[in-house]
């Protein structure tokens, strides 16, 4: 039978081993498996476990454990550096008016659509990207005051979480449906600052379909290759900074609006339930001559996600 000291030592080593494996997947950029993807979501919280382990191990003169926990924690700090010291963006073009886009995950079960519509009318944005957009949501929003304010609708409703839509005040030039597992939209909008390409996405969760999640993130990376139009990738990615597949988009030259605004540790899911929000799944990425100039979060009535409004403008 294990003594108390040996039991605590075993727990310490098991914790260091699990966190170490997760950080190794981060180091080599491997999305891994469904379980690994879930653990990667929890990366910052797993790293926090290492601090008391390192202190206790040092106190008990268990130097190998203390060294292992410290080294893994140091790598975690290096991985998080871009969230603290965000890379600078180019400046917006002089005289650019800017374009304001709301990202709204409705939650397919949401029956408070009138409240959602009223809130969005007050925000007075130029375009709205809806995720988890059902036929019932489409009908209710079209009948609301919001429906009259946005003349151009690109709708792909679905029975559950796979629906998506983009509503704009400005005319849509080009529209494509990318070949993703859940509906995605790729369109170009005429704005006062010129054409703006908006890629709206909502991959499935890695828990629901890990292979489709991986595939959709890769497809988004292919879609976002350099193009002539300034590009905004926006929506519920079902991925966080702590997933290598998401960071691949950043390494390709795109910039996360929340990170650029010094909000890299902000969270967007889950809200309204027993668990506090602990991860950001909802993102706006800018590239190809587009920068974000502002971003703020807001509560969506009846949803389990926080929405956000991002302001973007072309570069000089």
PANU-904060 format. One record per residue (C-alpha): z, y, x; residue in one letter; residue number from 1. Coordinates in steps of 0.25 Angstrom, whole numbers. Layout:
% residues N
DRENLO      c3      c2      c1   r     k
DRENLO       Z       Y       X   A   NUM
...
This chain:
% residues 316
DRENLO      c3      c2      c1   r     k
DRENLO       0       0       0   X     1
DRENLO      -4      14       5   X     2
DRENLO       7      24       9   X     3
DRENLO       6      38       3   X     4
DRENLO       2      43      16   X     5
DRENLO      -9      33      18   X     6
DRENLO     -14      35       4   X     7
DRENLO     -15      50       5   X     8
DRENLO     -23      47      19   X     9
DRENLO     -32      38      11   X    10
DRENLO     -35      49       0   X    11
DRENLO     -37      59      11   X    12
DRENLO     -47      51      18   X    13
DRENLO     -54      47       6   X    14
DRENLO     -55      62       2   X    15
DRENLO     -61      66      15   X    16
DRENLO     -71      54      15   X    17
DRENLO     -76      58       1   X    18
DRENLO     -77      73       4   X    19
DRENLO     -83      69      17   X    20
DRENLO     -94      61      10   X    21
DRENLO     -97      72       1   X    22
DRENLO     -98      82      12   X    23
DRENLO    -107      72      20   X    24
DRENLO    -117      72       8   X    25
DRENLO    -116      87       9   X    26
DRENLO    -119      87      24   X    27
DRENLO    -132      78      22   X    28
DRENLO    -136      85       9   X    29
DRENLO    -136      72       1   X    30
DRENLO    -134      73     -14   X    31
DRENLO    -130      59     -14   X    32
DRENLO    -126      52     -27   X    33
DRENLO    -121      56     -40   X    34
DRENLO    -106      54     -35   X    35
DRENLO    -110      62     -22   X    36
DRENLO    -116      73     -30   X    37
DRENLO    -103      74     -39   X    38
DRENLO     -95      75     -26   X    39
DRENLO    -104      85     -20   X    40
DRENLO    -101      94     -32   X    41
DRENLO     -86      93     -29   X    42
DRENLO     -88      96     -14   X    43
DRENLO     -80     109     -13   X    44
DRENLO     -68     103     -21   X    45
DRENLO     -69      90     -12   X    46
DRENLO     -68      99       0   X    47
DRENLO     -56     106      -5   X    48
DRENLO     -49      92      -4   X    49
DRENLO     -51      91      11   X    50
DRENLO     -42     103      14   X    51
DRENLO     -28      97       9   X    52
DRENLO     -33      83      15   X    53
DRENLO     -35      90      29   X    54
DRENLO     -22      97      29   X    55
DRENLO     -14      85      25   X    56
DRENLO     -21      76      35   X    57
DRENLO     -18      86      46   X    58
DRENLO      -4      87      41   X    59
DRENLO      -3      72      42   X    60
DRENLO     -10      71      55   X    61
DRENLO     -22      64      49   X    62
DRENLO     -31      71      58   X    63
DRENLO     -44      63      55   X    64
DRENLO     -43      66      40   X    65
DRENLO     -40      81      43   X    66
DRENLO     -52      82      52   X    67
DRENLO     -61      75      42   X    68
DRENLO     -57      83      30   X    69
DRENLO     -58      96      38   X    70
DRENLO     -72      93      44   X    71
DRENLO     -77      89      30   X    72
DRENLO     -71     102      24   X    73
DRENLO     -77     111      35   X    74
DRENLO     -91     105      31   X    75
DRENLO     -88     108      17   X    76
DRENLO     -85     123      21   X    77
DRENLO     -98     124      28   X    78
DRENLO    -105     118      16   X    79
DRENLO     -99     129       7   X    80
DRENLO    -102     140      17   X    81
DRENLO    -115     145       9   X    82
DRENLO    -106     147      -3   X    83
DRENLO     -97     156       4   X    84
DRENLO    -107     163      13   X    85
DRENLO    -119     164       4   X    86
DRENLO    -132     166      12   X    87
DRENLO    -138     180       9   X    88
DRENLO    -150     182       0   X    89
DRENLO    -162     191       1   X    90
DRENLO    -161     204      -6   X    91
DRENLO    -167     206     -20   X    92
DRENLO    -180     214     -20   X    93
DRENLO    -178     229     -22   X    94
DRENLO    -179     233     -36   X    95
DRENLO    -178     219     -42   X    96
DRENLO    -173     219     -56   X    97
DRENLO    -167     205     -55   X    98
DRENLO    -167     193     -65   X    99
DRENLO    -155     188     -72   X   100
DRENLO    -155     173     -75   X   101
DRENLO    -143     165     -83   X   102
DRENLO    -141     150     -80   X   103
DRENLO    -135     144     -92   X   104
DRENLO    -131     129     -94   X   105
DRENLO    -129     128    -109   X   106
DRENLO    -123     114    -109   X   107
DRENLO    -131     106    -119   X   108
DRENLO    -119     104    -128   X   109
DRENLO    -117     119    -129   X   110
DRENLO    -116     124    -144   X   111
DRENLO    -112     139    -140   X   112
DRENLO    -126     144    -138   X   113
DRENLO    -124     156    -146   X   114
DRENLO    -113     161    -136   X   115
DRENLO    -122     157    -124   X   116
DRENLO    -134     165    -130   X   117
DRENLO    -125     177    -133   X   118
DRENLO    -119     177    -119   X   119
DRENLO    -133     176    -112   X   120
DRENLO    -138     188    -121   X   121
DRENLO    -127     196    -115   X   122
DRENLO    -130     192    -101   X   123
DRENLO    -144     198    -102   X   124
DRENLO    -151     189     -92   X   125
DRENLO    -166     188     -89   X   126
DRENLO    -167     173     -90   X   127
DRENLO    -158     161     -94   X   128
DRENLO    -158     147     -89   X   129
DRENLO    -152     137     -98   X   130
DRENLO    -148     123     -94   X   131
DRENLO    -143     112    -104   X   132
DRENLO    -152     118    -114   X   133
DRENLO    -154     110    -127   X   134
DRENLO    -163     113    -139   X   135
DRENLO    -151     117    -147   X   136
DRENLO    -148     128    -136   X   137
DRENLO    -163     132    -136   X   138
DRENLO    -163     134    -151   X   139
DRENLO    -149     142    -151   X   140
DRENLO    -153     151    -140   X   141
DRENLO    -166     154    -146   X   142
DRENLO    -160     158    -159   X   143
DRENLO    -149     167    -151   X   144
DRENLO    -150     181    -147   X   145
DRENLO    -153     176    -133   X   146
DRENLO    -166     169    -138   X   147
DRENLO    -172     183    -142   X   148
DRENLO    -169     189    -128   X   149
DRENLO    -176     179    -120   X   150
DRENLO    -191     177    -123   X   151
DRENLO    -195     166    -114   X   152
DRENLO    -189     153    -115   X   153
DRENLO    -192     140    -107   X   154
DRENLO    -184     129    -114   X   155
DRENLO    -182     115    -110   X   156
DRENLO    -171     110    -120   X   157
DRENLO    -165      96    -119   X   158
DRENLO    -155      88    -127   X   159
DRENLO    -144      89    -116   X   160
DRENLO    -142      95    -103   X   161
DRENLO    -157      95     -98   X   162
DRENLO    -162     107    -106   X   163
DRENLO    -166     120     -99   X   164
DRENLO    -172     133    -102   X   165
DRENLO    -175     147     -96   X   166
DRENLO    -175     159    -105   X   167
DRENLO    -181     172     -99   X   168
DRENLO    -184     186    -104   X   169
DRENLO    -196     187     -95   X   170
DRENLO    -209     179     -96   X   171
DRENLO    -210     165     -89   X   172
DRENLO    -223     164     -81   X   173
DRENLO    -222     149     -76   X   174
DRENLO    -214     137     -81   X   175
DRENLO    -213     123     -76   X   176
DRENLO    -204     112     -80   X   177
DRENLO    -199     105     -66   X   178
DRENLO    -199      90     -66   X   179
DRENLO    -184      89     -66   X   180
DRENLO    -174      79     -73   X   181
DRENLO    -169      90     -82   X   182
DRENLO    -177     101     -87   X   183
DRENLO    -180     112     -77   X   184
DRENLO    -188     125     -78   X   185
DRENLO    -196     132     -68   X   186
DRENLO    -202     145     -72   X   187
DRENLO    -206     159     -67   X   188
DRENLO    -202     171     -75   X   189
DRENLO    -208     185     -75   X   190
DRENLO    -196     195     -71   X   191
DRENLO    -196     210     -68   X   192
DRENLO    -195     206     -53   X   193
DRENLO    -207     196     -54   X   194
DRENLO    -208     181     -56   X   195
DRENLO    -195     173     -55   X   196
DRENLO    -195     158     -55   X   197
DRENLO    -184     151     -62   X   198
DRENLO    -181     136     -60   X   199
DRENLO    -171     132     -70   X   200
DRENLO    -164     118     -68   X   201
DRENLO    -154     109     -73   X   202
DRENLO    -154      95     -65   X   203
DRENLO    -145      84     -71   X   204
DRENLO    -131      82     -65   X   205
DRENLO    -130      72     -54   X   206
DRENLO    -120      64     -63   X   207
DRENLO    -131      63     -74   X   208
DRENLO    -143      60     -65   X   209
DRENLO    -141      61     -50   X   210
DRENLO    -155      57     -47   X   211
DRENLO    -161      68     -56   X   212
DRENLO    -151      78     -51   X   213
DRENLO    -156      76     -37   X   214
DRENLO    -170      76     -41   X   215
DRENLO    -169      89     -49   X   216
DRENLO    -163      96     -38   X   217
DRENLO    -174      92     -29   X   218
DRENLO    -184      96     -39   X   219
DRENLO    -178     110     -40   X   220
DRENLO    -179     111     -24   X   221
DRENLO    -193     108     -25   X   222
DRENLO    -196     118     -36   X   223
DRENLO    -188     129     -29   X   224
DRENLO    -198     128     -17   X   225
DRENLO    -203     142     -12   X   226
DRENLO    -211     148     -23   X   227
DRENLO    -217     162     -25   X   228
DRENLO    -208     166     -36   X   229
DRENLO    -193     169     -34   X   230
DRENLO    -185     157     -39   X   231
DRENLO    -172     155     -47   X   232
DRENLO    -167     141     -48   X   233
DRENLO    -156     141     -59   X   234
DRENLO    -148     132     -68   X   235
DRENLO    -138     121     -68   X   236
DRENLO    -142     113     -55   X   237
DRENLO    -131     102     -58   X   238
DRENLO    -129     104     -43   X   239
DRENLO    -120     113     -34   X   240
DRENLO    -120     119     -20   X   241
DRENLO    -113     106     -16   X   242
DRENLO    -125      97     -19   X   243
DRENLO    -135      96      -8   X   244
DRENLO    -146      96     -18   X   245
DRENLO    -142     110     -22   X   246
DRENLO    -141     115      -8   X   247
DRENLO    -155     110      -5   X   248
DRENLO    -160     121     -14   X   249
DRENLO    -151     131      -7   X   250
DRENLO    -157     126       7   X   251
DRENLO    -171     128       1   X   252
DRENLO    -168     143       1   X   253
DRENLO    -162     145     -13   X   254
DRENLO    -150     153     -15   X   255
DRENLO    -139     150     -25   X   256
DRENLO    -135     163     -33   X   257
DRENLO    -121     160     -34   X   258
DRENLO    -119     157     -19   X   259
DRENLO    -127     169     -16   X   260
DRENLO    -117     177     -25   X   261
DRENLO    -105     172     -18   X   262
DRENLO    -102     162     -29   X   263
DRENLO    -105     149     -22   X   264
DRENLO     -92     143     -27   X   265
DRENLO     -94     147     -41   X   266
DRENLO     -94     136     -52   X   267
DRENLO    -102     134     -65   X   268
DRENLO     -98     120     -70   X   269
DRENLO     -90     115     -78   X   270
DRENLO     -85     125     -87   X   271
DRENLO     -78     124    -101   X   272
DRENLO     -72     111     -98   X   273
DRENLO     -59     104     -92   X   274
DRENLO     -65     105     -78   X   275
DRENLO     -66     119     -71   X   276
DRENLO     -80     123     -66   X   277
DRENLO     -81     117     -52   X   278
DRENLO     -96     118     -48   X   279
DRENLO    -108     127     -49   X   280
DRENLO    -120     119     -55   X   281
DRENLO    -127     131     -60   X   282
DRENLO    -136     139     -50   X   283
DRENLO    -146     149     -47   X   284
DRENLO    -154     148     -35   X   285
DRENLO    -164     159     -30   X   286
DRENLO    -175     158     -20   X   287
DRENLO    -190     161     -17   X   288
DRENLO    -187     176     -16   X   289
DRENLO    -176     177     -27   X   290
DRENLO    -162     181     -25   X   291
DRENLO    -149     181     -34   X   292
DRENLO    -143     195     -35   X   293
DRENLO    -131     191     -44   X   294
DRENLO    -125     179     -52   X   295
DRENLO    -114     177     -61   X   296
DRENLO    -108     166     -70   X   297
DRENLO    -104     166     -84   X   298
DRENLO     -99     156     -95   X   299
DRENLO    -109     149    -104   X   300
DRENLO    -102     147    -118   X   301
DRENLO    -102     132    -121   X   302
DRENLO    -107     127    -107   X   303
DRENLO    -101     120     -96   X   304
DRENLO    -108     128     -86   X   305
DRENLO    -106     143     -81   X   306
DRENLO    -119     150     -82   X   307
DRENLO    -124     161     -73   X   308
DRENLO    -133     173     -72   X   309
DRENLO    -141     175     -59   X   310
DRENLO    -148     188     -55   X   311
DRENLO    -160     186     -46   X   312
DRENLO    -171     195     -40   X   313
DRENLO    -183     193     -30   X   314
DRENLO    -180     196     -16   X   315
DRENLO    -187     207      -8   X   316
